[in-house]
Amino acid sequence: MKAFACAFLALVFVARVAGAAEPSGWRSDVPCGHRLPVEKIEARGCERAVAVRLPEGGEFSVCQTSQSMETAEMRARLRRNSETIKEWNVMVVPPVRLDSDRLGDSGFPVRVDALDMNGDGKEEFLIAVMNNEGQGMGVTSWSIWLFDGTRLSPPLEAADYGALSFPVCSQDGRQKFLLAGQWQEGWEPGRGKGLYFSACWFQLYMDYDSWLPADRPSIYRRYLFGFERTRGQAMESENPLPWYRSSHTHILVGPWTCSGK
């Protein structure tokens, strides 16, 4: 996983013991930001295309240049009025099915969330493209960019964006982060092997080289029936699930696991 490497090195038992003494203000964070509408558009050279309108004449668009559903590469573009700010390729790998009901009204695996990240009254944007949707659990893999209206960050990889990975704010609204997670296999005493969702908080301000992890612990939750049920509801509704508040969510103690490279 590009975003960060999470290794459960038999540290889970230690995490539960040590976690009781750790600060837990992150449990009171609230999902924040608002989702911008994605619209189908007609664009030259595109079999299908969608766009998200941004303030001051801005636009983010994604273009499928081939009819073939086996084609993984699409073209993304940021523009302001008639000027192209950035153009790059994004990967959307089958079995993503464009135009499916699960992808919302636009039928495209694109999401843009807006929020005022630094408290100056001006919104910035989290631009996300779903690279893949797996079989079985239906895990979705996303690339996410931070755009401040002028500059675009490197991509950060996260799973189940919009449901388990999403922007969060402290209750007073002063601190803002991206909670980004991945599914990992792990182990713990008395339970043996299992599947976990492990996540880190990342700072929401521009850095040219990487996303900066916040000074917070990485957290994890084991995938049991209760988590499976609430995750399914969140995936269906495309609404954030504050799973970090649960008593079943624990701090991972040990090697630093968060990297924005």
MOLINCOR-V149406 format. One record per pair of residues at least 24 apart in sequence whose ideal C-beta (glycine too) atoms are under 10 Angstrom apart, sorted by the first residue. I is the first residue (numbers start at 1). J is the second residue. If there is no record, write none. Layout:
I_J + I_J
//
This chain:
1_141 + 1_157 + 1_158 + 1_159 + 1_181 + 1_182 + 1_183 + 1_184 + 1_198 + 1_259 + 2_143 + 2_154 + 2_155 + 2_156 + 2_157 + 2_158 + 2_182 + 2_259 + 2_260 + 2_261 + 3_142 + 3_143 + 3_144 + 3_155 + 3_156 + 3_157 + 3_158 + 3_159 + 3_165 + 3_180 + 3_181 + 3_182 + 3_199 + 3_200 + 3_202 + 3_211 + 3_258 + 3_259 + 3_260 + 3_261 + 4_156 + 4_157 + 4_158 + 4_180 + 4_181 + 4_182 + 4_198 + 4_199 + 4_200 + 4_202 + 4_211 + 4_213 + 4_218 + 4_256 + 4_257 + 4_258 + 4_259 + 4_260 + 4_261 + 5_182 + 5_184 + 5_255 + 5_256 + 5_257 + 5_258 + 5_259 + 6_181 + 6_182 + 6_183 + 6_184 + 6_185 + 6_186 + 6_196 + 6_197 + 6_198 + 6_199 + 6_200 + 6_218 + 6_220 + 6_252 + 6_255 + 6_257 + 6_258 + 7_184 + 7_186 + 7_198 + 7_252 + 7_254 + 7_255 + 7_257 + 8_184 + 8_185 + 8_186 + 8_187 + 8_188 + 8_193 + 8_194 + 8_196 + 8_198 + 8_220 + 8_252 + 8_254 + 8_257 + 9_186 + 9_187 + 9_252 + 9_254 + 9_255 + 10_186 + 10_187 + 10_188 + 10_189 + 10_254 + 11_186 + 11_187 + 11_188 + 11_252 + 11_253 + 11_254 + 11_255 + 11_257 + 12_186 + 12_187 + 12_188 + 12_189 + 12_191 + 12_194 + 12_196 + 12_220 + 12_222 + 12_250 + 12_252 + 12_253 + 12_254 + 13_187 + 13_188 + 13_189 + 13_190 + 13_253 + 14_251 + 14_252 + 14_253 + 14_254 + 15_188 + 15_217 + 15_218 + 15_219 + 15_220 + 15_250 + 15_251 + 15_252 + 15_253 + 15_254 + 16_188 + 16_189 + 16_250 + 16_251 + 16_253 + 17_253 + 18_217 + 18_250 + 18_251 + 18_252 + 18_253 + 18_254 + 19_217 + 19_219 + 19_249 + 19_250 + 19_251 + 19_252 + 19_253 + 20_250 + 20_251 + 21_251 + 22_216 + 22_217 + 22_250 + 22_251 + 22_253 + 23_216 + 23_217 + 23_251 + 24_217 + 24_219 + 24_244 + 24_245 + 24_249 + 24_251 + 25_170 + 25_171 + 25_175 + 25_216 + 26_168 + 26_170 + 26_175 + 26_177 + 26_179 + 26_201 + 26_214 + 26_216 + 26_217 + 26_219 + 26_244 + 26_245 + 26_249 + 26_251 + 27_219 + 27_242 + 27_244 + 27_245 + 27_246 + 27_247 + 27_249 + 28_170 + 28_171 + 28_172 + 28_242 + 28_244 + 28_245 + 29_167 + 29_168 + 29_169 + 29_170 + 29_171 + 29_175 + 29_176 + 29_177 + 29_179 + 29_201 + 29_216 + 29_242 + 29_244 + 29_245 + 30_168 + 30_169 + 30_170 + 30_171 + 30_173 + 30_240 + 30_242 + 30_245 + 31_113 + 31_162 + 31_166 + 31_167 + 31_168 + 31_169 + 31_179 + 31_239 + 31_240 + 31_241 + 31_242 + 32_113 + 32_115 + 32_116 + 32_117 + 32_166 + 32_167 + 32_168 + 32_169 + 32_170 + 32_173 + 32_176 + 32_177 + 32_240 + 33_112 + 33_113 + 33_114 + 33_115 + 33_116 + 33_117 + 33_123 + 33_124 + 33_125 + 33_126 + 33_166 + 33_167 + 33_168 + 33_169 + 33_176 + 33_178 + 33_204 + 33_240 + 34_112 + 34_113 + 34_114 + 34_115 + 34_123 + 34_167 + 35_104 + 35_111 + 35_112 + 35_113 + 35_114 + 35_126 + 35_162 + 35_166 + 35_238 + 35_239 + 36_60 + 36_111 + 36_112 + 36_113 + 36_114 + 36_123 + 36_125 + 36_127 + 37_104 + 37_105 + 37_106 + 37_112 + 38_62 + 38_103 + 38_104 + 38_105 + 38_106 + 38_107 + 38_108 + 38_109 + 38_110 + 38_111 + 38_112 + 39_105 + 39_106 + 39_108 + 40_99 + 40_105 + 40_106 + 40_107 + 40_108 + 41_106 + 43_75 + 43_77 + 45_75 + 46_74 + 46_75 + 47_71 + 47_74 + 47_98 + 48_74 + 48_98 + 48_99 + 48_106 + 48_107 + 48_108 + 49_74 + 49_75 + 49_77 + 49_106 + 49_108 + 50_98 + 50_103 + 50_104 + 50_105 + 50_106 + 50_107 + 50_108 + 50_109 + 50_110 + 51_77 + 51_79 + 51_106 + 51_108 + 51_110 + 51_112 + 52_78 + 52_106 + 52_110 + 52_111 + 52_112 + 52_114 + 52_125 + 52_127 + 53_112 + 54_78 + 54_79 + 54_80 + 54_112 + 54_114 + 54_123 + 54_125 + 54_127 + 54_147 + 54_149 + 55_80 + 55_114 + 55_122 + 55_123 + 55_125 + 55_149 + 56_80 + 56_81 + 56_122 + 56_149 + 57_81 + 57_82 + 57_83 + 58_83 + 58_85 + 58_125 + 58_147 + 58_149 + 58_150 + 59_85 + 60_85 + 60_86 + 60_110 + 60_112 + 60_125 + 60_127 + 60_129 + 60_145 + 60_147 + 60_152 + 61_87 + 61_108 + 61_110 + 62_90 + 62_92 + 62_106 + 62_108 + 62_109 + 62_110 + 62_127 + 62_129 + 63_87 + 63_90 + 64_92 + 64_98 + 64_108 + 65_89 + 68_94 + 69_94 + 69_95 + 69_96 + 69_97 + 69_98 + 70_94 + 72_96 + 72_131 + 72_132 + 74_98 + 74_108 + 74_109 + 74_110 + 74_129 + 76_110 + 76_127 + 76_129 + 76_143 + 76_145 + 76_152 + 78_125 + 78_127 + 78_145 + 78_147 + 78_149 + 78_150 + 78_152 + 80_149 + 80_150 + 85_147 + 85_149 + 85_150 + 85_151 + 85_152 + 86_145 + 86_147 + 86_150 + 86_151 + 86_152 + 88_145 + 88_152 + 88_155 + 90_127 + 90_129 + 90_130 + 90_131 + 90_143 + 90_145 + 90_155 + 91_129 + 91_131 + 91_132 + 91_141 + 91_143 + 92_129 + 92_130 + 92_131 + 92_132 + 92_133 + 92_143 + 93_130 + 93_131 + 93_132 + 93_133 + 93_134 + 93_141 + 94_132 + 94_133 + 95_132 + 95_133 + 95_134 + 95_135 + 95_138 + 96_130 + 96_131 + 96_132 + 96_133 + 96_134 + 96_140 + 96_141 + 97_133 + 100_133 + 102_130 + 102_133 + 102_138 + 102_140 + 102_235 + 102_236 + 102_238 + 103_130 + 103_133 + 103_238 + 104_162 + 104_238 + 109_133 + 109_140 + 109_142 + 110_142 + 111_142 + 111_144 + 111_161 + 111_162 + 111_166 + 111_238 + 112_145 + 112_147 + 113_144 + 113_161 + 113_162 + 113_166 + 113_167 + 113_178 + 113_240 + 114_147 + 114_167 + 115_167 + 115_169 + 115_173 + 115_176 + 115_204 + 116_169 + 116_173 + 116_176 + 116_204 + 117_146 + 117_148 + 117_167 + 117_169 + 117_176 + 117_177 + 117_178 + 117_203 + 117_204 + 117_205 + 117_206 + 118_148 + 118_176 + 118_204 + 118_205 + 118_206 + 119_173 + 119_174 + 119_176 + 122_148 + 122_149 + 123_148 + 123_149 + 124_148 + 124_149 + 124_151 + 124_176 + 124_204 + 124_205 + 124_206 + 125_149 + 125_152 + 126_153 + 126_156 + 126_161 + 126_166 + 126_167 + 126_178 + 126_204 + 127_152 + 127_153 + 127_155 + 128_155 + 128_156 + 128_158 + 128_161 + 128_162 + 128_165 + 128_166 + 129_155 + 129_161 + 130_160 + 130_161 + 130_162 + 131_155 + 131_157 + 132_159 + 134_159 + 134_183 + 137_183 + 137_195 + 137_223 + 137_228 + 137_231 + 137_232 + 137_235 + 138_231 + 138_232 + 138_235 + 139_164 + 139_182 + 139_183 + 139_197 + 139_231 + 139_235 + 140_164 + 140_165 + 140_235 + 141_182 + 141_183 + 142_180 + 144_178 + 144_180 + 144_202 + 144_211 + 145_211 + 146_178 + 146_202 + 146_203 + 146_204 + 146_205 + 146_206 + 146_207 + 146_211 + 147_206 + 148_204 + 148_205 + 148_206 + 150_206 + 151_206 + 151_207 + 151_208 + 152_206 + 152_208 + 153_202 + 153_204 + 153_205 + 153_206 + 153_207 + 153_208 + 153_209 + 153_210 + 153_211 + 153_260 + 154_207 + 154_208 + 154_209 + 154_210 + 154_211 + 154_260 + 154_261 + 155_211 + 155_260 + 156_180 + 156_202 + 156_210 + 156_211 + 156_259 + 156_260 + 156_261 + 157_182 + 157_260 + 158_182 + 158_199 + 158_200 + 158_202 + 159_183 + 159_184 + 159_197 + 159_198 + 159_199 + 160_197 + 160_199 + 160_231 + 160_234 + 160_235 + 160_241 + 161_238 + 161_240 + 162_234 + 162_235 + 162_237 + 162_238 + 162_239 + 162_240 + 162_241 + 163_230 + 163_231 + 163_232 + 163_233 + 163_234 + 163_235 + 163_236 + 163_237 + 163_238 + 163_239 + 163_240 + 163_241 + 163_243 + 164_197 + 164_199 + 164_221 + 164_227 + 164_230 + 164_231 + 164_234 + 164_235 + 164_240 + 164_241 + 164_242 + 164_243 + 164_244 + 165_197 + 165_199 + 165_200 + 165_240 + 166_234 + 166_239 + 166_240 + 166_241 + 166_242 + 167_202 + 167_204 + 167_240 + 168_201 + 168_204 + 168_240 + 168_242 + 168_244 + 169_204 + 175_201 + 175_203 + 175_204 + 175_214 + 175_216 + 176_201 + 176_203 + 176_204 + 176_205 + 176_214 + 177_201 + 177_202 + 177_203 + 177_204 + 177_213 + 177_214 + 177_216 + 178_202 + 178_203 + 178_204 + 178_211 + 178_214 + 178_260 + 179_214 + 179_216 + 179_219 + 179_240 + 179_242 + 179_243 + 179_244 + 180_211 + 180_213 + 180_258 + 180_260 + 181_218 + 181_219 + 181_220 + 181_221 + 181_243 + 181_244 + 182_257 + 183_223 + 184_220 + 184_223 + 184_257 + 186_220 + 186_222 + 186_223 + 186_252 + 188_222 + 188_250 + 191_222 + 191_224 + 194_222 + 194_223 + 194_224 + 195_222 + 195_223 + 195_224 + 195_227 + 195_228 + 196_220 + 196_221 + 196_222 + 196_223 + 196_227 + 196_250 + 196_252 + 197_221 + 197_222 + 197_223 + 197_227 + 197_231 + 197_243 + 197_244 + 197_249 + 198_252 + 198_257 + 198_258 + 199_243 + 199_244 + 199_249 + 199_252 + 199_257 + 199_258 + 200_252 + 200_256 + 200_257 + 200_258 + 200_259 + 200_260 + 201_244 + 201_258 + 202_258 + 202_259 + 202_260 + 203_260 + 207_260 + 209_260 + 209_261 + 210_259 + 210_260 + 210_261 + 211_258 + 211_259 + 211_260 + 211_261 + 212_258 + 212_259 + 212_260 + 213_256 + 213_257 + 213_258 + 213_259 + 213_260 + 214_258 + 216_251 + 216_258 + 217_250 + 217_251 + 217_252 + 217_253 + 217_256 + 217_257 + 217_258 + 218_251 + 218_252 + 218_253 + 218_254 + 218_255 + 218_256 + 218_257 + 218_258 + 219_243 + 219_244 + 219_249 + 219_250 + 219_251 + 219_252 + 220_244 + 220_248 + 220_249 + 220_250 + 220_251 + 220_252 + 220_257 + 221_246 + 221_247 + 221_248 + 221_249 + 221_250 + 222_248 + 222_249 + 222_250 + 224_248
//
